Amino acid sequence: MNVRKQKLASRIALQTAVSAPKDNHDITELRVWSLREPASGRTYTVLRLRTKSGLTGWGESGRVNTADVEAARARLIGRPATAYAVTRTETALDPALNSAMLDITAKACSAPVYRLLGGPTRFKVRALAALHGETDTELASSLAAGIKLGYRAFEAPLPATAWRNQGQAFDKSVRARMEALRSHAPENVNFVLRSDGTLTAGDAGSVAASLERFHLLWFDEPCAVTNLQTIRKIAGESVTPLGFGRGVTEPSLFQDLLREGLVDILRPDFHTQCISRIRQIAAMAETYYVAVAPRHDGGPIATAASLHLAATLPNFFIQNIPWPFDERDRRMRLELVSQPIETVMDGFAELPVKPGLGIEVNESALEKYKEAAA
């Protein structure tokens, strides 16, 4: 080994010795709580990991089953929590496991998760709220309440569809809905139109073209991601930005959307992809100059994780922060964590500053609201 390589090796060894946690952070316990919000019915699974060093990490996933939990236990017990980047169980618990392992590792380093992952690219996170209601009147009322709470960007649903092919009447109803919302909102409020992939490519193309004058942040999931040729037609005939990612589980499909130039906003789902995987997807999107707006419709622990993730992404755009419209749901979310994590001011949420995810989870509230425990 030449002198240069010797110096480099010794420097790397020194840096590793300084930065690596010195205690034993092997995982000794895994527990989950399945939760359901009383009014909205929103469901999510909270996961807790404990280590030999005494540190605790928290994460959140979507619905899981007993087989997922047992498979994760078999894979995780005895494994170092610091191996978050290479640990996968191939179960629905992976997003929660990745978050909890990052939480533990960052606590061991006495740093927030976003500093563990390279430091923040921003110090506040733009927030997006979903409007509640089905009628235009209900949506307008929800909009007014959201503005009072500090939101400045809102996700509006399409009018209800009556059949597979909608036609001109449906197109007019979409325009009427956006005109009504726009008339009730200040100029600094922006909108996303959410379709959930329910429209045919033809109807989606017509709606995208007719809404150009509203300057939407994007048209979310205008149609199903099953035929890239149909999406190409929508993208080529309208300047309305398109967002895709809900339900996409394979990174290769994200790559196909990017390579073909069919997506303007990439939307990996927080309960489908983990923090580490979304960072990889965002890095891929950055090479195509595409922004990332991770989709999140879970609980407050996932909100905390999403804020840390947003801080680390150079091409981050905006983050869903679930906004419970019913007082029972609001009370539940506030009880789950010991300090408010979903507070929005003038359109932005602040980054957590404490080590790990920066939250303390109230385990008595988990027991109170649990639907089933494994």
C-alpha positions as CSV (number, residue, x, y, z in Angstrom):
1,M,0.0,0.0,0.0
2,N,1.5,3.4,-1.0
3,V,1.7,6.3,1.4
4,R,-1.3,8.1,0.0
5,K,-3.5,5.1,0.4
6,Q,-2.2,4.6,4.0
7,K,-3.1,8.2,4.9
8,L,-6.5,7.8,3.3
9,A,-7.3,4.6,5.1
10,S,-6.2,6.0,8.5
11,R,-8.3,9.1,8.0
12,I,-11.4,7.0,7.1
13,A,-10.8,4.8,10.2
14,L,-10.5,7.9,12.4
15,Q,-13.7,9.5,11.0
16,T,-15.5,6.2,11.5
17,A,-14.3,5.8,15.1
18,V,-15.4,9.4,15.9
19,S,-18.9,9.2,14.3
20,A,-20.0,5.7,14.9
21,P,-22.2,5.1,18.0
22,K,-20.1,3.3,20.6
23,D,-22.9,1.5,22.5
24,N,-24.6,-1.8,21.5
25,H,-27.6,-0.8,19.5
26,D,-28.7,-4.4,18.5
27,I,-32.5,-4.6,18.4
28,T,-34.0,-6.6,21.2
29,E,-37.8,-5.8,20.9
30,L,-40.3,-5.0,18.2
31,R,-43.9,-4.1,19.0
32,V,-46.7,-2.7,16.9
33,W,-50.1,-0.9,17.5
34,S,-52.8,-0.8,14.8
35,L,-54.7,2.4,15.0
36,R,-57.9,3.8,13.4
37,E,-59.1,7.4,13.7
38,P,-62.6,7.5,15.0
39,A,-64.2,9.9,12.5
40,S,-62.2,9.7,9.3
41,G,-61.4,5.9,9.6
42,R,-57.8,6.7,8.6
43,T,-55.7,3.6,9.6
44,Y,-52.0,3.2,10.3
45,T,-49.6,1.0,12.3
46,V,-47.2,2.4,14.8
47,L,-44.0,0.5,15.5
48,R,-41.6,0.6,18.4
49,L,-38.0,-0.8,18.4
50,R,-35.9,-1.2,21.5
51,T,-32.1,-1.9,21.6
52,K,-29.6,-3.2,24.1
53,S,-28.4,0.3,24.7
54,G,-31.8,1.3,25.9
55,L,-32.7,3.6,23.0
56,T,-36.2,3.5,21.5
57,G,-37.1,4.2,17.9
58,W,-40.5,4.9,16.4
59,G,-41.9,4.4,12.9
60,E,-45.2,4.2,11.0
61,S,-46.6,2.0,8.2
62,G,-50.0,1.3,6.7
63,R,-52.0,-1.7,7.6
64,V,-50.0,-4.9,8.4
65,N,-50.9,-8.5,9.4
66,T,-49.6,-10.9,11.9
67,A,-47.4,-12.6,9.4
68,D,-45.7,-9.3,8.5
69,V,-45.0,-8.7,12.2
70,E,-43.6,-12.2,12.8
71,A,-41.4,-12.0,9.7
72,A,-40.1,-8.6,10.7
73,R,-39.3,-9.9,14.2
74,A,-37.4,-12.9,12.9
75,R,-35.4,-10.6,10.6
76,L,-34.7,-7.7,13.0
77,I,-34.1,-9.1,16.5
78,G,-30.3,-9.1,17.1
79,R,-29.6,-6.9,14.1
80,P,-27.9,-3.5,14.7
81,A,-30.4,-0.6,14.4
82,T,-27.6,1.4,12.7
83,A,-27.9,-0.9,9.6
84,Y,-31.0,1.1,8.4
85,A,-29.7,1.5,4.9
86,V,-29.4,-2.2,4.1
87,T,-32.2,-3.7,6.2
88,R,-35.3,-4.9,4.4
89,T,-37.9,-7.5,5.5
90,E,-40.0,-7.3,2.3
91,T,-43.1,-6.8,4.4
92,A,-45.5,-3.9,4.8
93,L,-43.6,-2.9,7.9
94,D,-40.5,-1.8,6.1
95,P,-41.4,2.0,6.0
96,A,-41.9,1.9,9.8
97,L,-38.8,-0.1,10.4
98,N,-36.6,2.2,8.4
99,S,-37.9,5.2,10.2
100,A,-37.5,3.6,13.7
101,M,-33.9,2.5,12.9
102,L,-33.1,6.0,11.7
103,D,-34.7,7.4,14.9
104,I,-32.4,5.2,17.0
105,T,-29.2,5.9,15.0
106,A,-29.8,9.7,15.1
107,K,-30.5,9.6,18.8
108,A,-27.2,7.7,19.3
109,C,-25.5,10.5,17.4
110,S,-27.4,13.2,19.4
111,A,-28.7,14.7,16.1
112,P,-31.9,15.0,14.2
113,V,-32.5,12.5,11.5
114,Y,-32.0,15.0,8.7
115,R,-28.5,15.8,10.1
116,L,-27.7,12.1,10.1
117,L,-28.7,12.0,6.5
118,G,-26.4,14.9,5.4
119,G,-27.9,18.0,6.8
120,P,-31.0,20.1,5.9
121,T,-31.5,21.7,2.5
122,R,-34.2,23.9,4.0
123,F,-35.3,24.9,7.5
124,K,-39.1,24.8,6.9
125,V,-41.3,22.6,4.8
126,R,-44.1,23.7,2.5
127,A,-47.4,22.1,3.6
128,L,-50.3,20.7,1.6
129,A,-53.7,19.9,3.1
130,A,-56.5,17.8,1.6
131,L,-59.9,19.6,1.6
132,H,-62.8,17.8,3.3
133,G,-66.2,17.3,1.8
134,E,-67.9,16.3,-1.4
135,T,-70.0,19.3,-2.4
136,D,-68.6,22.7,-3.4
137,T,-70.2,24.3,-0.3
138,E,-68.5,21.8,2.0
139,L,-65.1,22.2,0.2
140,A,-65.4,26.0,0.5
141,S,-66.0,25.7,4.2
142,S,-63.1,23.4,4.6
143,L,-60.9,25.8,2.6
144,A,-61.8,28.7,4.9
145,A,-60.9,26.6,8.0
146,G,-57.6,25.4,6.5
147,I,-56.6,29.0,5.7
148,K,-57.2,30.0,9.3
149,L,-55.0,27.1,10.4
150,G,-52.1,28.4,8.3
151,Y,-52.3,26.3,5.1
152,R,-51.7,28.0,1.8
153,A,-51.9,24.9,-0.5
154,F,-54.9,22.6,-0.8
155,E,-55.7,19.3,-2.5
156,A,-59.2,19.3,-4.0
157,P,-61.1,16.1,-5.1
158,L,-62.7,15.7,-8.5
159,P,-66.5,15.9,-8.6
160,A,-68.1,12.4,-8.2
161,T,-68.0,10.4,-11.5
162,A,-71.2,8.8,-12.7
163,W,-69.8,6.4,-15.3
164,R,-66.6,5.4,-17.0
165,N,-66.6,8.1,-19.8
166,Q,-67.6,11.4,-18.4
167,G,-67.9,13.8,-21.4
168,Q,-68.5,17.6,-21.6
169,A,-70.8,17.9,-18.6
170,F,-68.2,16.5,-16.2
171,D,-65.6,18.8,-17.7
172,K,-67.8,21.8,-16.9
173,S,-68.4,20.6,-13.4
174,V,-64.7,20.4,-12.7
175,R,-64.2,23.9,-14.0
176,A,-67.1,25.2,-11.9
177,R,-65.5,23.6,-8.8
178,M,-62.1,25.2,-9.4
179,E,-63.7,28.5,-10.1
180,A,-65.7,28.4,-6.9
181,L,-62.6,27.5,-4.8
182,R,-60.5,30.1,-6.5
183,S,-63.1,32.8,-5.8
184,H,-63.0,31.9,-2.1
185,A,-59.2,31.9,-1.8
186,P,-56.6,34.7,-1.5
187,E,-54.2,35.0,-4.4
188,N,-51.4,33.4,-2.4
189,V,-53.3,30.1,-2.1
190,N,-52.5,27.3,-4.6
191,F,-54.4,24.1,-5.5
192,V,-53.8,20.5,-6.5
193,L,-56.6,18.6,-8.2
194,R,-56.8,15.0,-7.1
195,S,-58.2,12.3,-9.3
196,D,-56.9,9.1,-7.6
197,G,-56.5,7.5,-11.1
198,T,-60.2,7.2,-11.7
199,L,-60.5,8.9,-15.1
200,T,-60.0,7.5,-18.5
201,A,-57.0,8.9,-20.5
202,G,-59.4,10.9,-22.7
203,D,-61.3,12.5,-19.8
204,A,-58.1,13.2,-18.0
205,G,-56.7,14.9,-21.1
206,S,-59.8,17.1,-21.5
207,V,-59.7,18.1,-17.8
208,A,-56.0,18.9,-17.9
209,A,-56.4,21.1,-20.9
210,S,-59.5,23.0,-19.6
211,L,-57.8,23.7,-16.3
212,E,-54.6,25.3,-17.7
213,R,-55.8,28.8,-16.8
214,F,-56.1,27.9,-13.1
215,H,-52.3,27.2,-12.9
216,L,-52.6,24.2,-10.6
217,L,-49.6,23.1,-8.7
218,W,-50.3,19.8,-10.5
219,F,-53.1,17.4,-11.6
220,D,-52.7,14.4,-9.2
221,E,-53.0,10.9,-10.6
222,P,-55.2,11.9,-13.6
223,C,-55.4,8.3,-14.8
224,A,-54.1,4.9,-13.8
225,V,-50.4,4.2,-14.5
226,T,-51.0,1.2,-16.7
227,N,-50.2,2.5,-20.2
228,L,-47.4,5.0,-20.6
229,Q,-48.6,5.8,-24.2
230,T,-51.9,7.2,-22.9
231,I,-50.1,9.3,-20.3
232,R,-47.8,10.6,-23.0
233,K,-50.9,11.9,-24.9
234,I,-52.1,13.8,-21.8
235,A,-48.7,15.3,-21.1
236,G,-48.2,16.3,-24.7
237,E,-51.5,18.1,-25.1
238,S,-51.6,20.2,-21.9
239,V,-49.2,22.4,-19.9
240,T,-51.0,21.4,-16.6
241,P,-48.3,19.6,-14.5
242,L,-49.0,15.9,-13.8
243,G,-48.2,14.1,-10.6
244,F,-47.9,10.3,-10.3
245,G,-46.8,7.8,-7.7
246,R,-49.8,6.6,-5.6
247,G,-49.7,2.8,-5.6
248,V,-46.4,2.6,-7.5
249,T,-44.3,0.1,-5.6
250,E,-41.5,-0.6,-8.1
251,P,-38.7,2.0,-8.5
252,S,-38.4,0.9,-12.2
253,L,-41.9,2.3,-12.9
254,F,-40.8,5.7,-11.5
255,Q,-37.8,5.5,-13.8
256,D,-40.0,4.7,-16.8
257,L,-42.2,7.8,-16.0
258,L,-39.1,9.9,-15.7
259,R,-37.3,8.6,-18.7
260,E,-40.3,9.2,-20.9
261,G,-40.8,12.7,-19.6
262,L,-44.4,11.9,-18.4
263,V,-44.3,13.3,-14.9
264,D,-43.7,16.7,-13.4
265,I,-44.2,15.9,-9.8
266,L,-43.2,12.5,-8.4
267,R,-45.3,11.2,-5.5
268,P,-43.9,8.2,-3.7
269,D,-46.2,7.1,-0.9
270,F,-44.9,7.2,2.6
271,H,-46.7,4.1,3.7
272,T,-45.4,2.2,0.6
273,Q,-41.8,3.5,0.4
274,C,-39.4,4.1,3.3
275,I,-37.3,7.2,3.9
276,S,-34.2,5.6,2.4
277,R,-36.0,4.4,-0.7
278,I,-37.7,7.7,-1.3
279,R,-34.3,9.4,-1.1
280,Q,-33.1,7.1,-3.8
281,I,-36.2,7.8,-5.9
282,A,-35.7,11.6,-5.4
283,A,-32.1,11.3,-6.4
284,M,-33.2,9.6,-9.6
285,A,-35.8,12.3,-10.2
286,E,-33.3,15.1,-9.7
287,T,-31.3,14.0,-12.7
288,Y,-34.5,14.6,-14.8
289,Y,-35.2,18.0,-13.1
290,V,-38.4,16.6,-11.6
291,A,-39.6,17.7,-8.2
292,V,-40.8,15.3,-5.4
293,A,-43.9,15.7,-3.2
294,P,-44.2,12.6,-1.1
295,R,-47.7,11.4,-0.4
296,H,-48.6,11.0,3.2
297,D,-52.0,10.2,4.7
298,G,-51.1,8.5,8.0
299,G,-50.5,9.6,11.5
300,P,-48.3,12.2,13.3
301,I,-45.3,9.9,13.6
302,A,-45.2,9.6,9.8
303,T,-45.6,13.4,9.7
304,A,-42.5,13.8,11.8
305,A,-40.6,11.4,9.5
306,S,-41.8,13.2,6.4
307,L,-40.5,16.5,7.7
308,H,-37.0,15.0,8.2
309,L,-37.2,13.5,4.7
310,A,-38.3,16.8,3.1
311,A,-35.3,18.6,4.8
312,T,-32.8,16.3,3.0
313,L,-34.2,16.4,-0.6
314,P,-32.8,19.2,-2.8
315,N,-35.7,18.7,-5.3
316,F,-38.4,18.6,-2.6
317,F,-41.6,20.5,-3.6
318,I,-44.3,20.2,-0.9
319,Q,-45.5,17.7,1.7
320,N,-48.9,16.4,2.5
321,I,-49.7,17.0,6.2
322,P,-53.0,15.3,7.1
323,W,-55.5,17.7,8.6
324,P,-58.2,16.1,10.7
325,F,-61.5,17.9,10.2
326,D,-63.3,16.2,13.1
327,E,-62.5,17.1,16.7
328,R,-62.2,13.5,17.8
329,D,-59.5,12.8,15.2
330,R,-57.6,16.0,16.1
331,R,-57.7,15.0,19.8
332,M,-56.3,11.6,19.0
333,R,-53.4,12.9,16.9
334,L,-52.5,15.4,19.6
335,E,-52.5,12.7,22.2
336,L,-50.2,10.4,20.3
337,V,-47.2,12.7,20.5
338,S,-46.2,14.8,23.4
339,Q,-45.7,18.0,21.4
340,P,-47.5,19.4,18.3
341,I,-45.7,18.2,15.1
342,E,-48.4,19.2,12.6
343,T,-48.5,22.9,13.2
344,V,-48.5,25.0,10.0
345,M,-47.8,28.8,9.8
346,D,-48.2,30.8,6.7
347,G,-48.0,27.7,4.5
348,F,-45.0,26.1,6.2
349,A,-44.2,23.6,9.0
350,E,-41.0,23.9,11.1
351,L,-38.4,21.2,11.2
352,P,-38.1,19.2,14.5
353,V,-34.9,20.1,16.3
354,K,-34.5,17.3,18.9
355,P,-32.4,14.2,18.3
356,G,-33.9,11.4,16.3
357,L,-37.4,12.1,14.9
358,G,-37.7,14.9,17.5
359,I,-40.9,13.5,19.1
360,E,-41.9,11.7,22.2
361,V,-44.6,9.1,21.6
362,N,-47.3,8.7,24.3
363,E,-47.6,5.0,24.8
364,S,-50.7,5.3,27.0
365,A,-52.5,7.0,24.0
366,L,-51.4,4.1,21.8
367,E,-53.1,1.7,24.2
368,K,-56.1,3.9,24.4
369,Y,-56.7,4.1,20.6
370,K,-55.3,0.7,19.5
371,E,-57.5,-1.4,17.3
372,A,-55.4,-4.5,17.8
373,A,-51.9,-5.2,19.2
374,A,-49.4,-7.8,18.1
